[in-house]
Amino acid sequence: MRYNFTDIFTINAGIVGPKVPIHINGITMNPGVSFGGGVSFGGVDLQQYLGKDIDADLTNGVYVIKGFY
Protein backbone atom coordinates (compact mmCIF):
# COMPACT_ATOMS: atom_id res chain seq x y z
CA MET A 1 0.00 0.00 0.00
CA ARG A 2 1.17 3.55 -0.65
CA TYR A 3 1.70 5.94 2.28
CA ASN A 4 2.99 9.50 2.53
CA PHE A 5 6.33 9.76 4.36
CA THR A 6 4.70 11.81 7.13
CA ASP A 7 2.03 9.13 7.67
CA ILE A 8 4.76 6.87 9.04
CA PHE A 9 7.55 9.23 10.18
CA THR A 10 7.85 12.46 12.16
CA ILE A 11 10.24 15.14 10.96
CA ASN A 12 11.46 17.71 13.46
CA ALA A 13 14.32 20.07 12.53
CA GLY A 14 15.81 17.47 10.20
CA ILE A 15 15.50 14.63 12.70
CA VAL A 16 13.39 11.66 11.55
CA GLY A 17 11.63 9.10 13.75
CA PRO A 18 8.90 6.52 13.22
CA LYS A 19 5.38 7.23 14.45
CA VAL A 20 4.57 3.52 14.30
CA PRO A 21 6.63 0.30 14.41
CA ILE A 22 8.46 -0.15 11.09
CA HIS A 23 10.56 -2.89 9.53
CA ILE A 24 13.18 -2.24 6.80
CA ASN A 25 15.53 -4.88 5.38
CA GLY A 26 15.40 -7.13 8.45
CA ILE A 27 15.59 -4.32 11.03
CA THR A 28 12.63 -3.25 13.20
CA MET A 29 12.38 0.21 14.76
CA ASN A 30 9.74 1.44 17.21
CA PRO A 31 8.48 4.95 17.97
CA GLY A 32 10.81 6.93 20.21
CA VAL A 33 13.92 6.29 18.10
CA SER A 34 15.20 9.21 16.02
CA PHE A 35 18.16 9.96 13.78
CA GLY A 36 19.58 12.67 11.57
CA GLY A 37 20.97 12.70 8.05
CA GLY A 38 23.66 10.27 7.02
CA VAL A 39 22.40 7.56 9.37
CA SER A 40 21.59 4.31 7.61
CA PHE A 41 18.73 2.19 8.92
CA GLY A 42 18.59 -1.29 7.38
CA GLY A 43 20.90 0.03 4.68
CA VAL A 44 18.57 2.94 3.90
CA ASP A 45 19.25 6.63 4.64
CA LEU A 46 15.67 7.77 5.20
CA GLN A 47 16.68 11.44 4.89
CA GLN A 48 17.00 10.85 1.14
CA TYR A 49 13.28 10.07 0.95
CA LEU A 50 11.78 13.03 2.83
CA GLY A 51 8.61 14.07 1.03
CA LYS A 52 8.40 10.84 -0.97
CA ASP A 53 5.72 8.19 -0.73
CA ILE A 54 6.42 4.81 0.85
CA ASP A 55 5.41 1.36 -0.36
CA ALA A 56 4.65 -0.70 2.77
CA ASP A 57 2.51 -3.56 4.03
CA LEU A 58 0.92 -3.48 7.48
CA THR A 59 1.62 -6.86 9.11
CA ASN A 60 0.73 -7.51 12.75
CA GLY A 61 0.86 -3.80 13.55
CA VAL A 62 4.27 -3.26 11.90
CA TYR A 63 4.74 -1.31 8.67
CA VAL A 64 7.04 -3.42 6.49
CA ILE A 65 8.67 -0.93 4.13
CA LYS A 66 9.29 -2.37 0.68
CA GLY A 67 10.36 0.73 -1.22
CA PHE A 68 9.87 4.41 -2.03
CA TYR A 69 8.15 6.26 -4.88
C-alpha positions as CSV (number, residue, x, y, z in Angstrom):
1,M,0.0,0.0,0.0
2,R,1.2,3.6,-0.7
3,Y,1.7,5.9,2.3
4,N,3.0,9.5,2.5
5,F,6.3,9.8,4.4
6,T,4.7,11.8,7.1
7,D,2.0,9.1,7.7
8,I,4.8,6.9,9.0
9,F,7.6,9.2,10.2
10,T,7.8,12.5,12.2
11,I,10.2,15.1,11.0
12,N,11.5,17.7,13.5
13,A,14.3,20.1,12.5
14,G,15.8,17.5,10.2
15,I,15.5,14.6,12.7
16,V,13.4,11.7,11.6
17,G,11.6,9.1,13.8
18,P,8.9,6.5,13.2
19,K,5.4,7.2,14.5
20,V,4.6,3.5,14.3
21,P,6.6,0.3,14.4
22,I,8.5,-0.2,11.1
23,H,10.6,-2.9,9.5
24,I,13.2,-2.2,6.8
25,N,15.5,-4.9,5.4
26,G,15.4,-7.1,8.4
27,I,15.6,-4.3,11.0
28,T,12.6,-3.2,13.2
29,M,12.4,0.2,14.8
30,N,9.7,1.4,17.2
31,P,8.5,5.0,18.0
32,G,10.8,6.9,20.2
33,V,13.9,6.3,18.1
34,S,15.2,9.2,16.0
35,F,18.2,10.0,13.8
36,G,19.6,12.7,11.6
37,G,21.0,12.7,8.1
38,G,23.7,10.3,7.0
39,V,22.4,7.6,9.4
40,S,21.6,4.3,7.6
41,F,18.7,2.2,8.9
42,G,18.6,-1.3,7.4
43,G,20.9,0.0,4.7
44,V,18.6,2.9,3.9
45,D,19.3,6.6,4.6
46,L,15.7,7.8,5.2
47,Q,16.7,11.4,4.9
48,Q,17.0,10.8,1.1
49,Y,13.3,10.1,0.9
50,L,11.8,13.0,2.8
51,G,8.6,14.1,1.0
52,K,8.4,10.8,-1.0
53,D,5.7,8.2,-0.7
54,I,6.4,4.8,0.8
55,D,5.4,1.4,-0.4
56,A,4.6,-0.7,2.8
57,D,2.5,-3.6,4.0
58,L,0.9,-3.5,7.5
59,T,1.6,-6.9,9.1
60,N,0.7,-7.5,12.7
61,G,0.9,-3.8,13.6
62,V,4.3,-3.3,11.9
63,Y,4.7,-1.3,8.7
64,V,7.0,-3.4,6.5
65,I,8.7,-0.9,4.1
66,K,9.3,-2.4,0.7
67,G,10.4,0.7,-1.2
68,F,9.9,4.4,-2.0
69,Y,8.2,6.3,-4.9
